[in-house]
Amino acid sequence: NCDWSSDVCSSDLPANGGTDAVVSDAAGDVTDRGTPPVSTALTIDTPTDGSWIVSRRPTIHGTYTGTPDAITVNGQAAVLASGRYSAVIDLEPGDQDITAVAGETTVTIHVKVDPQPPAIDITAPARASWSPGDTVPMRFTTSDDHGLTSVTLNDRALMGGGPEFSLDAPLAEGLNILQVKARDLAGNVAEESVATLAGPTRSPDEPVD
């Protein structure tokens, strides 16, 4: 073993990737000296620390330096290629740690797993209903275990955080599709729609234009 701060080393072969060298001092004495082993640096690039993810079986990507024999992520062997690695792992819903290991080098990030989309329940108007005017009363509720980032009606953002919504939805004459979308913190999106007719009625005996 070598003391890298001194001029004297033992003749033992260096371990962990070190190489041998022969050093002569001013007196002509020859000493075998190994080079220090190259350490491995690891990163986890995706997902990022503290982020939400929707998949329970995500692919983890990261980088490494040095020449590690192997890299594991949560115990799963990673594929190594030119300084980058990837591994597919299994995660349960909720708060989870992702840990990459290469020899004695370890890096860990924390993520939140949420594979469940929000819930939407439209209670009015009734499906396949008819309205004589240019608006129809609309009521619905939205919910999510971790919170919502947006709720829209026909791609128009709605004010207020819910979970109950009550409004007059605008209608055009003829068939109208009223579509509610809700997005949660993890990026899951839920959609629910209801169809309604709008416009004046005609007598069955009235000729059609």
PyMOL commands that set and color helices and strands:
alter all, ss='L'
color gray80, all
select strands_A, chain A and resi 20-24+30-34+42-46+52-53+59-64+72-73+76-77+79-81+84-88+94-102+105-113+119-124+129-131+135-143+148-153+156-157+164-170+174-184+189-198
alter strands_A, ss='S'
color yellow, strands_A
deselect
rebuild
show_as cartoon
